[in-house]
């Protein structure tokens, strides 16, 4: 959706700020939600929403129907979802190469430049550096204390990255329709600690 912005589009919204704002019980949830509510003029890219959905369902194991409902509610909220066109994608390719950032971040940075936005809400260090080099001020609710709280929460609630996380996802998928296979899988992988 593109609208004649009132207020003007001043603040880009990156993936993890939105992810955290939608995670109930996560230590970054309220700080990220407060950041979004404290300002106006937000915009983001459809690619951010796709990335948010994937992270919430695949990494945080949030029910996909719940994620869909939250994102549909978000789309109808005050954040403007900017359309992508060929020129945006072509420019984003160059930005991604120049700054060594992901395409989703490159698209968002291009959109920020196109809108004349002054701020970008992100917790991504590479995007933060690219923003600074582009004259855009990165904003984030994260300080050292919140980062430590997030690290502690994620250590306690998420499988370690790599094979254990993958095995845990396979186990969760099996539990949905093959409970005996899920129990066997869990046993044969030592609780998702090694390959069967």
HELIX and SHEET records of a PDB file:
HELIX    1   1 UNK A   15  UNK A   22  1                                   8    
HELIX    2   2 UNK A   29  UNK A   38  1                                  10    
HELIX    3   3 UNK A   46  UNK A   54  1                                   9    
HELIX    4   4 UNK A   55  UNK A   59  3                                   5    
HELIX    5   5 UNK A   64  UNK A   75  1                                  12    
HELIX    6   6 UNK A   86  UNK A   99  1                                  14    
HELIX    7   7 UNK A  103  UNK A  115  1                                  13    
HELIX    8   8 UNK A  125  UNK A  133  1                                   9    
HELIX    9   9 UNK A  144  UNK A  157  1                                  14    
HELIX   10  10 UNK A  163  UNK A  177  1                                  15    
HELIX   11  11 UNK A  179  UNK A  188  1                                  10    
SHEET    1   A 5 UNK A  80  UNK A  82  0                                        
SHEET    2   A 5 UNK A  42  UNK A  45  1                                        
SHEET    3   A 5 UNK A  11  UNK A  13  1                                        
SHEET    4   A 5 UNK A 119  UNK A 121  1                                        
SHEET    5   A 5 UNK A 137  UNK A 139  1                                        
END                                                                             
